[in-house]
């Protein structure tokens, strides 16, 4: 019930078209090589895709910003981090937010995984999840194998349409045993 009510509030506040998010370009398809990146982390230093997938699959969570829906998702991931670690899965969240804001939020929510700054929305654009009409990412998840192949993706169709931690772990666990890296994503493009 809460999810339906929140969708109504957001849709009412933002206009009739707010229920369906659109990306600026095509989403990188499942089976494709994941675009490389090297981004600043709120934990200090930089994090590259190569480092993330060196010892196991990685889950990349693109968020629109440090707003309520994104904060809730980040908090849920913080509460579930042991499930990722137990499976040898690296988790990062990627947004355009300033590192200082990410440090503050991480302290409040107890976030131990890297919050990465996507300067100029370059990484979201490379993955095809930059939001049409705004300088943020559409909420989305990519699971990347050690071969740097995207083995699962999910692009939100609304601000509340997000994959939960259990599903992320499940898909990354499958990636550990998959050599083909060609499983299908739920959606390849959220444009409607």
Helices and strands as residue ranges (DSSP letters): H 2-14, G 16-19, E 38-41, E 46-48, H 49-52, E 58-62, H 68-79, H 81-86, E 90-95, H 99-109, E 114-117, G 119-121, H 122-127, E 140-144, E 150-155, H 165-177
